[in-house]
Amino acid sequence: MRTLVIETASEACSIALFAGEALLARDHRVIGRGHAEALVPMIAALPDKGHAARILVGLGPGSFTGVRIALASARALGLAWDARVLGYPTLALIAAQARAARPGARVTVCVHGGHGEWFVADFDAAGLPLGAPRSLTPAAAAARGAAPLIAGNRAAELAGLIGAGHEALALLPDASCAPLIPPALLSDHLAPIYGRGADATPMAARAPR
C-alpha cells in the first residue's frame, strides 16, 4: 500500500511517498512562506503524481496557515483518490526524528509559535507525549525545564536559556521520517492542533455592549 505524507506546519514544505515501508520519493524544502503555491506542484512531481491509498498529514501545532493548507490538500486528495486520511501531531514527528538520532532518549520539542512564544511538548523514550503541547514565552519555557535532549527550530535558544546539561538538535519536521511516529498517535480525527487559544474572540463569546 502506498502512503503519501504531507507536512507544512513549519517553514519546511515536506512531502514523502512510501510503498509499504520503502521510501519511493521525497521533497523537503525550507521555504518559510508560500506553502500553498509550492505544495501541489511538489506532489504532482512525485511518481504517479503521489497517488496513494493512505495519506498522513501533520496537524500542528505550528503555522496556522500551514496546518490548514496541509489539511485541505489531504482531504481533497483523499476524496479524489478514495484514500484514507490520518493525522499526526507535528511535534511527535520532530520527537521521532530526535529519537532516531539519539535512541532511547526522552525529548522536549521546542518550535516557533506565534506572538513571541514557543510551542513546547515533552515525549517519553517510546515517542509518546507526556501531556499536551503548550504555547509559552521563552522565559516560561525555560522555567518549566526540559529533557536533556531538546529538538526543534527553537531548541538551541531554549537550551541556552536553561543552561548546561542539555543537548539541542535543530530539526524541522521531515515527512520522510513519518514511519518513525508511534502508530498510536495516528488519528482519523482531522482537527488542527493549535497549541493555544484563538487570536480573536469568537463573535458568540463577546459581551454585548
Buried (B, 14 or more C-beta within 10 A) or exposed (E): EBBBBBBBBBBBBBBBBBEEEEBBBBBBBEEEEEBBEBBBEBBEEBEEBBBBEBBBBBBBBBBBEBBBBBBEBBBEBBEEBEBBBBBBBBBBBBBBBBBEEBEEBBBBBBBBBBEEBBBBBBBBEEBEBEEEBBBBEBEEBBEBEBBEBBBBBBBBBBBEBBEEEBBBBEBBBBBBBBBBBBEEBBEEEBEBBBBBEEEEEEEEEEEEE
